[in-house]
Amino acid sequence: FTQLGKYDKIKTVNAVGGQSLKLNCDNMSSGAQVTIGTPGRVLDLMTRNVLKMDSISVFVMDEADDLLKDNFIDQVKEIILKLPTDCQICLFSATWAPKILSITQKFMNEPTKILVKPDKLSLEGITQFYINTDKEIYKLEVLFDIYKKIMISQTIIYVNTKTKAEWLHNELVNSGHTVSLMHGLMSKADRNKV
């Protein structure tokens, strides 16, 4: 958003944990038009009266299904209650559980809903393959076979544990592949580098 804002001279504040709170406050005081942040940091800026809630005209929540769950719901509720009554609220998510949708009815005012049924999602332009390996130990060998047979410039591989991610990273590097590793236990700075 900051890159896009350069063309229209829109000043953006990145208000997330790990960023300097003083820098956030200074940037807010010097006339930021857009604040992008996590619920905790936004609440902190609100409490300090640095983020002026009465001047917010549009409130956008991405990954709203996650932010309306137990971990963040109280923080989000506190933020929404302080929004001006004429503020446009936009919620975005790839998935909407019925329970989460019912929560949105408590603070949305006659919203326009654009919901796509799961069986209607388009995978047009995406080629998918599935290879059934009888045992876990065969997966790496199959992956190497795929790389030998198909010219692939970039790949994202998802695994379900940090340990498996580190193991696969090491195996691929030892085989001469250029690989980057990312997982949730890495520092924010390291994840940003990746």
Solvent accessible surface area in square Angstrom, and as a share of the most:
residue,aa,sasa,rsa
1,F,118,0.49
2,T,79,0.46
3,Q,118,0.53
4,L,130,0.64
5,G,2,0.02
6,K,118,0.50
7,Y,182,0.69
8,D,106,0.55
9,K,170,0.72
10,I,59,0.30
11,K,72,0.30
12,T,26,0.15
13,V,1,0.01
14,N,70,0.36
15,A,0,0.00
16,V,21,0.12
17,G,44,0.42
18,G,81,0.78
19,Q,61,0.27
20,S,58,0.37
21,L,45,0.23
22,K,143,0.61
23,L,93,0.46
24,N,3,0.02
25,C,25,0.15
26,D,68,0.35
27,N,42,0.22
28,M,22,0.10
29,S,93,0.60
30,S,71,0.46
31,G,47,0.45
32,A,25,0.19
33,Q,122,0.54
34,V,37,0.21
35,T,42,0.25
36,I,79,0.40
37,G,34,0.33
38,T,57,0.33
39,P,12,0.07
40,G,33,0.31
41,R,33,0.12
42,V,18,0.10
43,L,22,0.11
44,D,45,0.23
45,L,0,0.00
46,M,17,0.07
47,T,112,0.65
48,R,127,0.46
49,N,99,0.51
50,V,31,0.18
51,L,17,0.08
52,K,103,0.44
53,M,22,0.10
54,D,120,0.62
55,S,86,0.56
56,I,35,0.18
57,S,80,0.52
58,V,78,0.45
59,F,33,0.14
60,V,86,0.49
61,M,7,0.03
62,D,89,0.46
63,E,94,0.42
64,A,0,0.00
65,D,15,0.08
66,D,67,0.35
67,L,32,0.16
68,L,2,0.01
69,K,97,0.41
70,D,124,0.64
71,N,132,0.68
72,F,73,0.31
73,I,42,0.21
74,D,108,0.56
75,Q,60,0.27
76,V,3,0.02
77,K,119,0.50
78,E,76,0.34
79,I,5,0.03
80,I,18,0.09
81,L,132,0.66
82,K,108,0.46
83,L,17,0.08
84,P,33,0.21
85,T,149,0.87
86,D,126,0.65
87,C,15,0.09
88,Q,107,0.48
89,I,34,0.17
90,C,29,0.17
91,L,29,0.14
92,F,112,0.47
93,S,27,0.18
94,A,100,0.78
95,T,88,0.51
96,W,59,0.21
97,A,47,0.36
98,P,112,0.71
99,K,144,0.61
100,I,8,0.04
101,L,41,0.20
102,S,54,0.35
103,I,31,0.16
104,T,7,0.04
105,Q,118,0.53
106,K,170,0.72
107,F,48,0.20
108,M,37,0.17
109,N,138,0.71
110,E,162,0.72
111,P,51,0.32
112,T,125,0.73
113,K,105,0.45
114,I,151,0.77
115,L,92,0.46
116,V,87,0.50
117,K,135,0.57
118,P,115,0.72
119,D,118,0.61
120,K,139,0.59
121,L,110,0.55
122,S,85,0.55
123,L,98,0.49
124,E,161,0.72
125,G,84,0.81
126,I,108,0.55
127,T,104,0.61
128,Q,117,0.52
129,F,167,0.70
130,Y,183,0.70
131,I,89,0.45
132,N,114,0.58
133,T,29,0.17
134,D,127,0.66
135,K,117,0.50
136,E,92,0.41
137,I,136,0.69
138,Y,92,0.35
139,K,106,0.45
140,L,28,0.14
141,E,110,0.49
142,V,36,0.21
143,L,32,0.16
144,F,45,0.19
145,D,61,0.32
146,I,50,0.25
147,Y,50,0.19
148,K,163,0.69
149,K,168,0.71
150,I,91,0.46
151,M,188,0.84
152,I,64,0.32
153,S,113,0.73
154,Q,165,0.73
155,T,67,0.39
156,I,134,0.68
157,I,66,0.34
158,Y,184,0.70
159,V,54,0.31
160,N,124,0.64
161,T,71,0.41
162,K,77,0.33
163,T,101,0.59
164,K,63,0.27
165,A,15,0.12
166,E,58,0.26
167,W,123,0.43
168,L,20,0.10
169,H,45,0.20
170,N,80,0.41
171,E,54,0.24
172,L,9,0.04
173,V,68,0.39
174,N,124,0.63
175,S,60,0.39
176,G,69,0.67
177,H,64,0.29
178,T,146,0.85
179,V,42,0.24
180,S,81,0.52
181,L,39,0.19
182,M,106,0.47
183,H,31,0.14
184,G,66,0.64
185,L,138,0.69
186,M,40,0.18
187,S,61,0.40
188,K,78,0.33
189,A,65,0.50
190,D,59,0.31
191,R,81,0.30
192,N,105,0.54
193,K,165,0.70
194,V,77,0.44
